[in-house]
Amino acid sequence: MKQTDIKSLVNYVALKILGGSDYLLEALEEYLVKGEGPATVAYKYNISKHQLRGYAQRIIEKSGSEGKAKKLVPILKAISEGITPIVKKENDGSYECSLCNIIVAKEDSEEHIRKYHKEILNENINIMMQKLEKIKKDMQQNKAVIFTSAS
């Protein structure tokens, strides 16, 4: 089983959310965790089945296995709460960077953030990592309580 690359996973999710794909974790939770069909989930979030499967594949690869990915998606969802997209879809279907007020192609939104708003990306990654550490700590404390109460 492959080692989980948490930093890479958090970076991927933060970049997706900031780039306007804030539906990513909702869609992955429905598809991977709840077992909804790819066509249903893709239709709901207005993406293709191929995109959905691609997102799932990248999360699985970075998690190390499908089982780990299913456990990590709800945690990623929890630690990404409060992160809002920088690049937003406008009513006319175009995507605009709310910081630069320039129109960017959807496929270029993540590169735009990486190139021009790296400090915000890093800040959000750090916030997510701190939340993750807190969750880990809480889970370890709960394990200790369960373990000691069983003896």
N, CA, C and O atoms as a GROMACS GRO file, in nm:
protein
  604
    1MET      N    1   0.083  -0.118   0.000
    1MET     CA    2   0.000   0.000   0.000
    1MET      C    3   0.088   0.125   0.000
    1MET      O    4   0.187   0.133   0.074
    2LYS      N    5   0.052   0.221  -0.082
    2LYS     CA    6   0.131   0.343  -0.098
    2LYS      C    7   0.109   0.437   0.021
    2LYS      O    8   0.000   0.443   0.078
    3GLN      N    9   0.214   0.510   0.056
    3GLN     CA   10   0.208   0.608   0.165
    3GLN      C   11   0.118   0.726   0.124
    3GLN      O   12   0.120   0.768   0.009
    4THR      N   13   0.041   0.777   0.218
    4THR     CA   14  -0.045   0.892   0.192
    4THR      C   15   0.038   1.020   0.191
    4THR      O   16   0.113   1.047   0.284
    5ASP      N   17   0.023   1.097   0.084
    5ASP     CA   18   0.094   1.224   0.071
    5ASP      C   19  -0.001   1.337   0.111
    5ASP      O   20  -0.062   1.400   0.025
    6ILE      N   21  -0.011   1.360   0.242
    6ILE     CA   22  -0.107   1.457   0.295
    6ILE      C   23  -0.083   1.598   0.242
    6ILE      O   24  -0.177   1.666   0.203
    7LYS      N   25   0.042   1.641   0.242
    7LYS     CA   26   0.074   1.778   0.197
    7LYS      C   27   0.028   1.798   0.052
    7LYS      O   28  -0.031   1.901   0.018
    8SER      N   29   0.055   1.701  -0.032
    8SER     CA   30   0.016   1.707  -0.172
    8SER      C   31  -0.137   1.707  -0.186
    8SER      O   32  -0.193   1.778  -0.270
    9LEU      N   33  -0.202   1.627  -0.104
    9LEU     CA   34  -0.349   1.617  -0.105
    9LEU      C   35  -0.413   1.750  -0.065
    9LEU      O   36  -0.505   1.797  -0.130
   10VAL      N   37  -0.363   1.808   0.042
   10VAL     CA   38  -0.415   1.936   0.091
   10VAL      C   39  -0.388   2.046  -0.012
   10VAL      O   40  -0.474   2.130  -0.038
   11ASN      N   41  -0.269   2.046  -0.072
   11ASN     CA   42  -0.234   2.143  -0.175
   11ASN      C   43  -0.331   2.131  -0.294
   11ASN      O   44  -0.380   2.232  -0.343
   12TYR      N   45  -0.357   2.009  -0.338
   12TYR     CA   46  -0.447   1.983  -0.451
   12TYR      C   47  -0.587   2.037  -0.422
   12TYR      O   48  -0.646   2.106  -0.505
   13VAL      N   49  -0.638   2.004  -0.304
   13VAL     CA   50  -0.774   2.046  -0.267
   13VAL      C   51  -0.782   2.198  -0.254
   13VAL      O   52  -0.877   2.259  -0.304
   14ALA      N   53  -0.685   2.259  -0.188
   14ALA     CA   54  -0.685   2.406  -0.171
   14ALA      C   55  -0.682   2.475  -0.307
   14ALA      O   56  -0.755   2.572  -0.330
   15LEU      N   57  -0.598   2.427  -0.396
   15LEU     CA   58  -0.586   2.486  -0.529
   15LEU      C   59  -0.716   2.472  -0.607
   15LEU      O   60  -0.759   2.565  -0.675
   16LYS      N   61  -0.778   2.356  -0.599
   16LYS     CA   62  -0.906   2.333  -0.668
   16LYS      C   63  -1.013   2.429  -0.616
   16LYS      O   64  -1.086   2.491  -0.694
   17ILE      N   65  -1.023   2.441  -0.483
   17ILE     CA   66  -1.125   2.528  -0.424
   17ILE      C   67  -1.100   2.673  -0.462
   17ILE      O   68  -1.192   2.742  -0.507
   18LEU      N   69  -0.978   2.721  -0.444
   18LEU     CA   70  -0.945   2.860  -0.477
   18LEU      C   71  -0.965   2.888  -0.626
   18LEU      O   72  -0.998   3.001  -0.664
   19GLY      N   73  -0.945   2.787  -0.709
   19GLY     CA   74  -0.960   2.801  -0.854
   19GLY      C   75  -1.103   2.794  -0.903
   19GLY      O   76  -1.128   2.799  -1.024
   20GLY      N   77  -1.198   2.782  -0.811
   20GLY     CA   78  -1.339   2.785  -0.851
   20GLY      C   79  -1.409   2.651  -0.850
   20GLY      O   80  -1.529   2.645  -0.876
   21SER      N   81  -1.337   2.544  -0.820
   21SER     CA   82  -1.398   2.411  -0.815
   21SER      C   83  -1.434   2.376  -0.672
   21SER      O   84  -1.395   2.271  -0.620
   22ASP      N   85  -1.511   2.465  -0.607
   22ASP     CA   86  -1.545   2.446  -0.467
   22ASP      C   87  -1.644   2.332  -0.445
   22ASP      O   88  -1.671   2.295  -0.331
   23TYR      N   89  -1.699   2.277  -0.551
   23TYR     CA   90  -1.789   2.162  -0.545
   23TYR      C   91  -1.713   2.030  -0.534
   23TYR      O   92  -1.773   1.926  -0.508
   24LEU      N   93  -1.582   2.034  -0.553
   24LEU     CA   94  -1.499   1.913  -0.564
   24LEU      C   95  -1.524   1.812  -0.453
   24LEU      O   96  -1.554   1.696  -0.481
   25LEU      N   97  -1.513   1.854  -0.328
   25LEU     CA   98  -1.524   1.759  -0.217
   25LEU      C   99  -1.666   1.709  -0.198
   25LEU      O  100  -1.687   1.595  -0.158
   26GLU      N  101  -1.765   1.795  -0.226
   26GLU     CA  102  -1.905   1.751  -0.220
   26GLU      C  103  -1.926   1.639  -0.324
   26GLU      O  104  -1.984   1.535  -0.293
   27ALA      N  105  -1.880   1.664  -0.445
   27ALA     CA  106  -1.896   1.566  -0.553
   27ALA      C  107  -1.823   1.436  -0.520
   27ALA      O  108  -1.877   1.328  -0.541
   28LEU      N  109  -1.700   1.447  -0.470
   28LEU     CA  110  -1.623   1.327  -0.436
   28LEU      C  111  -1.685   1.251  -0.320
   28LEU      O  112  -1.681   1.128  -0.317
   29GLU      N  113  -1.743   1.323  -0.226
   29GLU     CA  114  -1.808   1.255  -0.114
   29GLU      C  115  -1.927   1.174  -0.164
   29GLU      O  116  -1.947   1.059  -0.124
   30GLU      N  117  -2.006   1.234  -0.252
   30GLU     CA  118  -2.122   1.163  -0.307
   30GLU      C  119  -2.078   1.043  -0.391
   30GLU      O  120  -2.138   0.935  -0.383
   31TYR      N  121  -1.974   1.061  -0.471
   31TYR     CA  122  -1.928   0.956  -0.562
   31TYR      C  123  -1.849   0.847  -0.491
   31TYR      O  124  -1.882   0.729  -0.502
   32LEU      N  125  -1.744   0.886  -0.418
   32LEU     CA  126  -1.656   0.787  -0.355
   32LEU      C  127  -1.712   0.730  -0.225
   32LEU      O  128  -1.712   0.609  -0.204
   33VAL      N  129  -1.760   0.818  -0.138
   33VAL     CA  130  -1.800   0.777  -0.004
   33VAL      C  131  -1.941   0.718  -0.003
   33VAL      O  132  -1.964   0.610   0.052
   34LYS      N  133  -2.036   0.790  -0.064
   34LYS     CA  134  -2.176   0.747  -0.060
   34LYS      C  135  -2.212   0.650  -0.172
   34LYS      O  136  -2.317   0.586  -0.168
   35GLY      N  137  -2.124   0.639  -0.273
   35GLY     CA  138  -2.146   0.542  -0.380
   35GLY      C  139  -2.247   0.582  -0.486
   35GLY      O  140  -2.300   0.496  -0.556
   36GLU      N  141  -2.274   0.710  -0.499
   36GLU     CA  142  -2.364   0.757  -0.604
   36GLU      C  143  -2.301   0.730  -0.741
   36GLU      O  144  -2.179   0.722  -0.753
   37GLY      N  145  -2.384   0.715  -0.842
   37GLY     CA  146  -2.334   0.689  -0.976
   37GLY      C  147  -2.263   0.811  -1.033
   37GLY      O  148  -2.299   0.924  -1.002
   38PRO      N  149  -2.160   0.788  -1.117
   38PRO     CA  150  -2.086   0.901  -1.173
   38PRO      C  151  -2.172   0.993  -1.260
   38PRO      O  152  -2.151   1.114  -1.260
   39ALA      N  153  -2.266   0.937  -1.333
   39ALA     CA  154  -2.351   1.021  -1.419
   39ALA      C  155  -2.438   1.114  -1.335
   39ALA      O  156  -2.454   1.231  -1.369
   40THR      N  157  -2.494   1.062  -1.228
   40THR     CA  158  -2.580   1.141  -1.139
   40THR      C  159  -2.502   1.255  -1.076
   40THR      O  160  -2.546   1.370  -1.077
   41VAL      N  161  -2.385   1.224  -1.021
   41VAL     CA  162  -2.302   1.324  -0.953
   41VAL      C  163  -2.251   1.427  -1.054
   41VAL      O  164  -2.255   1.547  -1.028
   42ALA      N  165  -2.205   1.381  -1.169
   42ALA     CA  166  -2.152   1.471  -1.271
   42ALA      C  167  -2.261   1.568  -1.318
   42ALA      O  168  -2.236   1.688  -1.334
   43TYR      N  169  -2.381   1.517  -1.339
   43TYR     CA  170  -2.493   1.602  -1.383
   43TYR      C  171  -2.525   1.707  -1.277
   43TYR      O  172  -2.546   1.824  -1.309
   44LYS      N  173  -2.528   1.664  -1.151
   44LYS     CA  174  -2.561   1.754  -1.040
   44LYS      C  175  -2.464   1.872  -1.031
   44LYS      O  176  -2.505   1.984  -1.003
   45TYR      N  177  -2.335   1.846  -1.054
   45TYR     CA  178  -2.234   1.951  -1.040
   45TYR      C  179  -2.190   2.010  -1.174
   45TYR      O  180  -2.095   2.088  -1.181
   46ASN      N  181  -2.261   1.972  -1.280
   46ASN     CA  182  -2.236   2.026  -1.414
   46ASN      C  183  -2.091   2.005  -1.459
   46ASN      O  184  -2.026   2.095  -1.512
   47ILE      N  185  -2.042   1.883  -1.438
   47ILE     CA  186  -1.910   1.843  -1.486
   47ILE      C  187  -1.927   1.713  -1.563
   47ILE      O  188  -2.033   1.651  -1.557
   48SER      N  189  -1.825   1.672  -1.635
   48SER     CA  190  -1.836   1.546  -1.709
   48SER      C  191  -1.800   1.429  -1.617
   48SER      O  192  -1.734   1.446  -1.515
   49LYS      N  193  -1.845   1.311  -1.656
   49LYS     CA  194  -1.811   1.190  -1.579
   49LYS      C  195  -1.660   1.170  -1.579
   49LYS      O  196  -1.603   1.123  -1.480
   50HIS      N  197  -1.596   1.207  -1.689
   50HIS     CA  198  -1.450   1.193  -1.700
   50HIS      C  199  -1.379   1.284  -1.601
   50HIS      O  200  -1.280   1.244  -1.538
   51GLN      N  201  -1.430   1.406  -1.586
   51GLN     CA  202  -1.370   1.498  -1.488
   51GLN      C  203  -1.386   1.441  -1.347
   51GLN      O  204  -1.291   1.440  -1.269
   52LEU      N  205  -1.506   1.394  -1.316
   52LEU     CA  206  -1.533   1.338  -1.183
   52LEU      C  207  -1.441   1.220  -1.154
   52LEU      O  208  -1.381   1.212  -1.047
   53ARG      N  209  -1.430   1.130  -1.250
   53ARG     CA  210  -1.342   1.014  -1.231
   53ARG      C  211  -1.196   1.058  -1.219
   53ARG      O  212  -1.119   0.998  -1.143
   54GLY      N  213  -1.158   1.161  -1.293
   54GLY     CA  214  -1.022   1.214  -1.285
   54GLY      C  215  -0.992   1.271  -1.147
   54GLY      O  216  -0.886   1.246  -1.090
   55TYR      N  217  -1.088   1.348  -1.094
   55TYR     CA  218  -1.072   1.402  -0.959
   55TYR      C  219  -1.056   1.288  -0.859
   55TYR      O  220  -0.968   1.290  -0.773
   56ALA      N  221  -1.144   1.189  -0.872
   56ALA     CA  222  -1.140   1.074  -0.780
   56ALA      C  223  -1.007   1.001  -0.792
   56ALA      O  224  -0.948   0.962  -0.691
   57GLN      N  225  -0.960   0.981  -0.913
   57GLN     CA  226  -0.834   0.910  -0.935
   57GLN      C  227  -0.716   0.984  -0.870
   57GLN      O  228  -0.630   0.921  -0.809
   58ARG      N  229  -0.714   1.115  -0.884
   58ARG     CA  230  -0.604   1.192  -0.824
   58ARG      C  231  -0.609   1.186  -0.672
   58ARG      O  232  -0.505   1.178  -0.607
   59ILE      N  233  -0.728   1.191  -0.615
   59ILE     CA  234  -0.742   1.182  -0.469
   59ILE      C  235  -0.700   1.042  -0.422
   59ILE      O  236  -0.633   1.029  -0.320
   60ILE      N  237  -0.739   0.939  -0.496
   60ILE     CA  238  -0.702   0.801  -0.461
   60ILE      C  239  -0.550   0.784  -0.469
   60ILE      O  240  -0.490   0.726  -0.379
   61GLU      N  241  -0.489   0.835  -0.576
   61GLU     CA  242  -0.343   0.824  -0.592
   61GLU      C  243  -0.269   0.893  -0.478
   61GLU      O  244  -0.173   0.839  -0.424
   62LYS      N  245  -0.314   1.013  -0.443
   62LYS     CA  246  -0.247   1.088  -0.337
   62LYS      C  247  -0.275   1.028  -0.199
   62LYS      O  248  -0.195   1.043  -0.107
   63SER      N  249  -0.389   0.961  -0.185
   63SER     CA  250  -0.425   0.897  -0.057
   63SER      C  251  -0.351   0.766  -0.038
   63SER      O  252  -0.320   0.728   0.075
   64GLY      N  253  -0.322   0.699  -0.147
   64GLY     CA  254  -0.252   0.571  -0.138
   64GLY      C  255  -0.341   0.452  -0.172
   64GLY      O  256  -0.292   0.350  -0.218
   65SER      N  257  -0.472   0.466  -0.148
   65SER     CA  258  -0.566   0.359  -0.182
   65SER      C  259  -0.707   0.416  -0.183
   65SER      O  260  -0.732   0.525  -0.130
   66GLU      N  261  -0.799   0.342  -0.243
   66GLU     CA  262  -0.937   0.388  -0.248
   66GLU      C  263  -0.998   0.391  -0.108
   66GLU      O  264  -1.076   0.481  -0.075
   67GLY      N  265  -0.963   0.293  -0.026
   67GLY     CA  266  -1.014   0.288   0.111
   67GLY      C  267  -0.973   0.410   0.192
   67GLY      O  268  -1.054   0.468   0.264
   68LYS      N  269  -0.845   0.447   0.179
   68LYS     CA  270  -0.797   0.566   0.250
   68LYS      C  271  -0.866   0.692   0.196
   68LYS      O  272  -0.902   0.781   0.272
   69ALA      N  273  -0.884   0.696   0.065
   69ALA     CA  274  -0.948   0.813   0.003
   69ALA      C  275  -1.089   0.831   0.057
   69ALA      O  276  -1.131   0.943   0.086
   70LYS      N  277  -1.162   0.721   0.072
   70LYS     CA  278  -1.299   0.727   0.124
   70LYS      C  279  -1.301   0.782   0.267
   70LYS      O  280  -1.395   0.851   0.305
   71LYS      N  281  -1.199   0.751   0.344
   71LYS     CA  282  -1.191   0.802   0.482
   71LYS      C  283  -1.143   0.947   0.485
   71LYS      O  284  -1.183   1.024   0.572
   72LEU      N  285  -1.057   0.983   0.390
   72LEU     CA  286  -0.998   1.118   0.390
   72LEU      C  287  -1.089   1.226   0.332
   72LEU      O  288  -1.078   1.342   0.372
   73VAL      N  289  -1.178   1.191   0.240
   73VAL     CA  290  -1.262   1.294   0.177
   73VAL      C  291  -1.344   1.371   0.281
   73VAL      O  292  -1.346   1.494   0.275
   74PRO      N  293  -1.413   1.305   0.376
   74PRO     CA  294  -1.487   1.382   0.476
   74PRO      C  295  -1.396   1.469   0.564
   74PRO      O  296  -1.435   1.578   0.605
   75ILE      N  297  -1.276   1.421   0.592
   75ILE     CA  298  -1.180   1.500   0.671
   75ILE      C  299  -1.134   1.621   0.590
   75ILE      O  300  -1.126   1.732   0.642
   76LEU      N  301  -1.104   1.600   0.463
   76LEU     CA  302  -1.064   1.711   0.375
   76LEU      C  303  -1.176   1.814   0.365
   76LEU      O  304  -1.152   1.934   0.362
   77LYS      N  305  -1.299   1.764   0.360
   77LYS     CA  306  -1.414   1.853   0.354
   77LYS      C  307  -1.422   1.938   0.480
   77LYS      O  308  -1.448   2.058   0.473
   78ALA      N  309  -1.398   1.876   0.595
   78ALA     CA  310  -1.404   1.948   0.723
   78ALA      C  311  -1.294   2.054   0.733
   78ALA      O  312  -1.319   2.166   0.778
   79ILE      N  313  -1.172   2.019   0.692
   79ILE     CA  314  -1.061   2.114   0.708
   79ILE      C  315  -1.062   2.223   0.602
   79ILE      O  316  -0.992   2.324   0.616
   80SER      N  317  -1.139   2.205   0.496
   80SER     CA  318  -1.145   2.308   0.391
   80SER      C  319  -1.263   2.403   0.409
   80SER      O  320  -1.281   2.495   0.330
   81GLU      N  321  -1.342   2.381   0.514
   81GLU     CA  322  -1.454   2.471   0.541
   81GLU      C  323  -1.402   2.612   0.561
   81GLU      O  324  -1.301   2.633   0.628
   82GLY      N  325  -1.470   2.708   0.503
   82GLY     CA  326  -1.429   2.847   0.518
   82GLY      C  327  -1.339   2.896   0.407
   82GLY      O  328  -1.315   3.016   0.395
   83ILE      N  329  -1.288   2.805   0.326
   83ILE     CA  330  -1.205   2.847   0.212
   83ILE      C  331  -1.299   2.878   0.096
   83ILE      O  332  -1.381   2.795   0.057
   84THR      N  333  -1.285   2.998   0.044
   84THR     CA  334  -1.373   3.038  -0.065
   84THR      C  335  -1.292   3.062  -0.192
   84THR      O  336  -1.176   3.102  -0.186
   85PRO      N  337  -1.354   3.036  -0.306
   85PRO     CA  338  -1.282   3.053  -0.433
   85PRO      C  339  -1.238   3.197  -0.457
   85PRO      O  340  -1.308   3.292  -0.422
   86ILE      N  341  -1.122   3.211  -0.516
   86ILE     CA  342  -1.073   3.342  -0.561
   86ILE      C  343  -1.126   3.365  -0.702
   86ILE      O  344  -1.167   3.476  -0.737
   87VAL      N  345  -1.124   3.260  -0.782
   87VAL     CA  346  -1.175   3.267  -0.918
   87VAL      C  347  -1.320   3.217  -0.914
   87VAL      O  348  -1.348   3.105  -0.871
   88LYS      N  349  -1.410   3.303  -0.959
   88LYS     CA  350  -1.553   3.271  -0.949
   88LYS      C  351  -1.618   3.277  -1.086
   88LYS      O  352  -1.580   3.357  -1.173
   89LYS      N  353  -1.717   3.190  -1.104
   89LYS     CA  354  -1.792   3.188  -1.229
   89LYS      C  355  -1.893   3.302  -1.228
   89LYS      O  356  -1.970   3.319  -1.134
   90GLU      N  357  -1.891   3.379  -1.333
   90GLU     CA  358  -1.984   3.492  -1.347
   90GLU      C  359  -2.112   3.444  -1.414
   90GLU      O  360  -2.119   3.332  -1.466
   91ASN      N  361  -2.215   3.529  -1.414
   91ASN     CA  362  -2.344   3.495  -1.473
   91ASN      C  363  -2.335   3.464  -1.622
   91ASN      O  364  -2.413   3.385  -1.675
   92ASP      N  365  -2.239   3.527  -1.690
   92ASP     CA  366  -2.225   3.504  -1.835
   92ASP      C  367  -2.142   3.380  -1.868
   92ASP      O  368  -2.116   3.352  -1.984
   93GLY      N  369  -2.099   3.305  -1.764
   93GLY     CA  370  -2.024   3.182  -1.785
   93GLY      C  371  -1.873   3.200  -1.782
   93GLY      O  372  -1.799   3.102  -1.784
   94SER      N  373  -1.828   3.324  -1.777
   94SER     CA  374  -1.683   3.348  -1.771
   94SER      C  375  -1.636   3.334  -1.626
   94SER      O  376  -1.716   3.331  -1.533
   95TYR      N  377  -1.504   3.324  -1.610
   95TYR     CA  378  -1.445   3.312  -1.476
   95TYR      C  379  -1.361   3.436  -1.449
   95TYR      O  380  -1.279   3.476  -1.532
   96GLU      N  381  -1.383   3.496  -1.332
   96GLU     CA  382  -1.312   3.619  -1.298
   96GLU      C  383  -1.238   3.603  -1.166
   96GLU      O  384  -1.292   3.549  -1.070
   97CYS      N  385  -1.114   3.651  -1.164
   97CYS     CA  386  -1.036   3.652  -1.041
   97CYS      C  387  -1.086   3.770  -0.958
   97CYS      O  388  -1.080   3.885  -1.003
   98SER      N  389  -1.134   3.742  -0.838
   98SER     CA  390  -1.191   3.848  -0.754
   98SER      C  391  -1.084   3.942  -0.697
   98SER      O  392  -1.118   4.049  -0.648
   99LEU      N  393  -0.958   3.902  -0.703
   99LEU     CA  394  -0.850   3.988  -0.652
   99LEU      C  395  -0.793   4.079  -0.760
   99LEU      O  396  -0.764   4.195  -0.735
  100CYS      N  397  -0.778   4.025  -0.881
  100CYS     CA  398  -0.721   4.102  -0.992
  100CYS      C  399  -0.828   4.167  -1.080
  100CYS      O  400  -0.801   4.260  -1.155
  101ASN      N  401  -0.951   4.117  -1.068
  101ASN     CA  402  -1.062   4.160  -1.154
  101ASN      C  403  -1.032   4.138  -1.301
  101ASN      O  404  -1.068   4.220  -1.386
  102ILE      N  405  -0.966   4.025  -1.332
  102ILE     CA  406  -0.942   3.990  -1.472
  102ILE      C  407  -1.015   3.860  -1.504
  102ILE      O  408  -1.039   3.777  -1.416
  103ILE      N  409  -1.050   3.846  -1.629
  103ILE     CA  410  -1.117   3.724  -1.676
  103ILE      C  411  -1.010   3.620  -1.704
  103ILE      O  412  -0.912   3.648  -1.773
  104VAL      N  413  -1.029   3.499  -1.651
  104VAL     CA  414  -0.937   3.389  -1.679
  104VAL      C  415  -1.017   3.270  -1.732
  104VAL      O  416  -1.132   3.250  -1.692
  105ALA      N  417  -0.957   3.194  -1.820
  105ALA     CA  418  -1.021   3.073  -1.869
  105ALA      C  419  -1.027   2.974  -1.753
  105ALA      O  420  -0.935   2.968  -1.672
  106LYS      N  421  -1.133   2.897  -1.744
  106LYS     CA  422  -1.150   2.801  -1.635
  106LYS      C  423  -1.027   2.711  -1.623
  106LYS      O  424  -0.980   2.684  -1.513
  107GLU      N  425  -0.977   2.664  -1.735
  107GLU     CA  426  -0.862   2.573  -1.733
  107GLU      C  427  -0.732   2.641  -1.688
  107GLU      O  428  -0.634   2.573  -1.656
  108ASP      N  429  -0.731   2.774  -1.687
  108ASP     CA  430  -0.612   2.849  -1.643
  108ASP      C  431  -0.623   2.903  -1.501
  108ASP      O  432  -0.529   2.964  -1.450
  109SER      N  433  -0.737   2.881  -1.437
  109SER     CA  434  -0.761   2.943  -1.306
  109SER      C  435  -0.662   2.895  -1.199
  109SER      O  436  -0.615   2.976  -1.119
  110GLU      N  437  -0.631   2.767  -1.197
  110GLU     CA  438  -0.538   2.715  -1.096
  110GLU      C  439  -0.396   2.767  -1.120
  110GLU      O  440  -0.326   2.801  -1.025
  111GLU      N  441  -0.356   2.773  -1.244
  111GLU     CA  442  -0.223   2.827  -1.278
  111GLU      C  443  -0.215   2.975  -1.240
  111GLU      O  444  -0.112   3.022  -1.193
  112HIS      N  445  -0.324   3.047  -1.261
  112HIS     CA  446  -0.330   3.189  -1.224
  112HIS      C  447  -0.307   3.204  -1.074
  112HIS      O  448  -0.230   3.290  -1.030
  113ILE      N  449  -0.373   3.122  -0.995
  113ILE     CA  450  -0.358   3.128  -0.849
  113ILE      C  451  -0.216   3.091  -0.809
  113ILE      O  452  -0.155   3.158  -0.726
  114ARG      N  453  -0.164   2.984  -0.868
  114ARG     CA  454  -0.027   2.941  -0.838
  114ARG      C  455   0.074   3.052  -0.870
  114ARG      O  456   0.171   3.072  -0.796
  115LYS      N  457   0.050   3.122  -0.979
  115LYS     CA  458   0.146   3.221  -1.026
  115LYS      C  459   0.132   3.358  -0.957
  115LYS      O  460   0.232   3.419  -0.919
  116TYR      N  461   0.008   3.404  -0.940
  116TYR     CA  462  -0.014   3.541  -0.892
  116TYR      C  463  -0.063   3.551  -0.746
  116TYR      O  464  -0.056   3.658  -0.686
  117HIS      N  465  -0.111   3.441  -0.691
  117HIS     CA  466  -0.167   3.446  -0.555
  117HIS      C  467  -0.112   3.333  -0.469
  117HIS      O  468  -0.184   3.274  -0.388
  118LYS      N  469   0.015   3.304  -0.487
  118LYS     CA  470   0.079   3.194  -0.415
  118LYS      C  471   0.070   3.212  -0.263
  118LYS      O  472   0.052   3.114  -0.190
  119GLU      N  473   0.082   3.337  -0.216
  119GLU     CA  474   0.077   3.361  -0.072
  119GLU      C  475  -0.060   3.323  -0.013
  119GLU      O  476  -0.067   3.272   0.098
  120ILE      N  477  -0.166   3.348  -0.088
  120ILE     CA  478  -0.300   3.311  -0.040
  120ILE      C  479  -0.316   3.159  -0.044
  120ILE      O  480  -0.375   3.101   0.047
  121LEU      N  481  -0.263   3.097  -0.148
  121LEU     CA  482  -0.266   2.950  -0.156
  121LEU      C  483  -0.192   2.891  -0.036
  121LEU      O  484  -0.244   2.803   0.031
  122ASN      N  485  -0.071   2.939  -0.010
  122ASN     CA  486   0.009   2.887   0.102
  122ASN      C  487  -0.060   2.912   0.236
  122ASN      O  488  -0.056   2.826   0.324
  123GLU      N  489  -0.121   3.027   0.251
  123GLU     CA  490  -0.193   3.060   0.374
  123GLU      C  491  -0.308   2.961   0.397
  123GLU      O  492  -0.327   2.912   0.508
  124ASN      N  493  -0.383   2.932   0.290
  124ASN     CA  494  -0.494   2.837   0.302
  124ASN      C  495  -0.445   2.695   0.328
  124ASN      O  496  -0.507   2.620   0.403
  125ILE      N  497  -0.334   2.657   0.265
  125ILE     CA  498  -0.275   2.525   0.290
  125ILE      C  499  -0.235   2.514   0.437
  125ILE      O  500  -0.261   2.412   0.502
  126ASN      N  501  -0.172   2.619   0.490
  126ASN     CA  502  -0.131   2.618   0.631
  126ASN      C  503  -0.250   2.609   0.725
  126ASN      O  504  -0.245   2.536   0.824
  127ILE      N  505  -0.357   2.682   0.694
  127ILE     CA  506  -0.479   2.675   0.776
  127ILE      C  507  -0.534   2.533   0.775
  127ILE      O  508  -0.572   2.480   0.879
  128MET      N  509  -0.540   2.473   0.656
  128MET     CA  510  -0.592   2.336   0.644
  128MET      C  511  -0.504   2.238   0.720
  128MET      O  512  -0.555   2.147   0.786
  129MET      N  513  -0.372   2.254   0.712
  129MET     CA  514  -0.281   2.164   0.783
  129MET      C  515  -0.296   2.178   0.934
  129MET      O  516  -0.290   2.079   1.007
  130GLN      N  517  -0.317   2.300   0.982
  130GLN     CA  518  -0.339   2.322   1.126
  130GLN      C  519  -0.468   2.255   1.171
  130GLN      O  520  -0.472   2.191   1.276
  131LYS      N  521  -0.574   2.269   1.091
  131LYS     CA  522  -0.701   2.203   1.124
  131LYS      C  523  -0.684   2.052   1.124
  131LYS      O  524  -0.740   1.982   1.209
  132LEU      N  525  -0.605   2.001   1.029
  132LEU     CA  526  -0.580   1.857   1.020
  132LEU      C  527  -0.505   1.808   1.144
  132LEU      O  528  -0.538   1.703   1.199
  133GLU      N  529  -0.406   1.884   1.188
  133GLU     CA  530  -0.330   1.847   1.309
  133GLU      C  531  -0.422   1.842   1.430
  133GLU      O  532  -0.410   1.754   1.515
  134LYS      N  533  -0.516   1.937   1.437
  134LYS     CA  534  -0.611   1.939   1.549
  134LYS      C  535  -0.701   1.816   1.544
  134LYS      O  536  -0.727   1.753   1.647
  135ILE      N  537  -0.748   1.781   1.425
  135ILE     CA  538  -0.833   1.662   1.410
  135ILE      C  539  -0.755   1.537   1.449
  135ILE      O  540  -0.808   1.451   1.520
  136LYS      N  541  -0.630   1.526   1.404
  136LYS     CA  542  -0.545   1.411   1.440
  136LYS      C  543  -0.529   1.400   1.590
  136LYS      O  544  -0.542   1.293   1.648
  137LYS      N  545  -0.502   1.515   1.653
  137LYS     CA  546  -0.482   1.520   1.798
  137LYS      C  547  -0.609   1.475   1.870
  137LYS      O  548  -0.604   1.396   1.964
  138ASP      N  549  -0.724   1.528   1.826
  138ASP     CA  550  -0.852   1.491   1.886
  138ASP      C  551  -0.880   1.342   1.869
  138ASP      O  552  -0.930   1.277   1.961
  139MET      N  553  -0.848   1.288   1.752
  139MET     CA  554  -0.871   1.145   1.726
  139MET      C  555  -0.781   1.059   1.816
  139MET      O  556  -0.825   0.956   1.867
  140GLN      N  557  -0.657   1.101   1.835
  140GLN     CA  558  -0.565   1.027   1.922
  140GLN      C  559  -0.611   1.031   2.067
  140GLN      O  560  -0.600   0.932   2.138
  141GLN      N  561  -0.663   1.145   2.111
  141GLN     CA  562  -0.714   1.156   2.247
  141GLN      C  563  -0.836   1.067   2.266
  141GLN      O  564  -0.851   1.002   2.369
  142ASN      N  565  -0.923   1.064   2.165
  142ASN     CA  566  -1.042   0.979   2.173
  142ASN      C  567  -1.004   0.832   2.176
  142ASN      O  568  -1.066   0.753   2.247
  143LYS      N  569  -0.900   0.793   2.099
  143LYS     CA  570  -0.852   0.655   2.101
  143LYS      C  571  -0.801   0.620   2.240
  143LYS      O  572  -0.829   0.511   2.291
  144ALA      N  573  -0.727   0.710   2.301
  144ALA     CA  574  -0.671   0.687   2.434
  144ALA      C  575  -0.782   0.668   2.536
  144ALA      O  576  -0.773   0.583   2.624
  145VAL      N  577  -0.887   0.748   2.525
  145VAL     CA  578  -1.001   0.737   2.617
  145VAL      C  579  -1.070   0.603   2.599
  145VAL      O  580  -1.103   0.536   2.697
  146ILE      N  581  -1.093   0.564   2.475
  146ILE     CA  582  -1.158   0.436   2.447
  146ILE      C  583  -1.071   0.321   2.497
  146ILE      O  584  -1.121   0.227   2.558
  147PHE      N  585  -0.942   0.330   2.472
  147PHE     CA  586  -0.850   0.224   2.512
  147PHE      C  587  -0.845   0.210   2.664
  147PHE      O  588  -0.850   0.098   2.716
  148THR      N  589  -0.834   0.320   2.736
  148THR     CA  590  -0.823   0.313   2.882
  148THR      C  591  -0.954   0.271   2.946
  148THR      O  592  -0.953   0.206   3.050
  149SER      N  593  -1.066   0.309   2.887
  149SER     CA  594  -1.194   0.271   2.947
  149SER      C  595  -1.226   0.124   2.924
  149SER      O  596  -1.308   0.067   2.995
  150ALA      N  597  -1.162   0.063   2.826
  150ALA     CA  598  -1.187  -0.079   2.797
  150ALA      C  599  -1.110  -0.170   2.891
  150ALA      O  600  -1.144  -0.288   2.902
  151SER      N  601  -1.007  -0.121   2.958
  151SER     CA  602  -0.924  -0.207   3.042
  151SER      C  603  -0.972  -0.215   3.185
  151SER      O  604  -0.911  -0.285   3.266
   0.00000   0.00000   0.00000
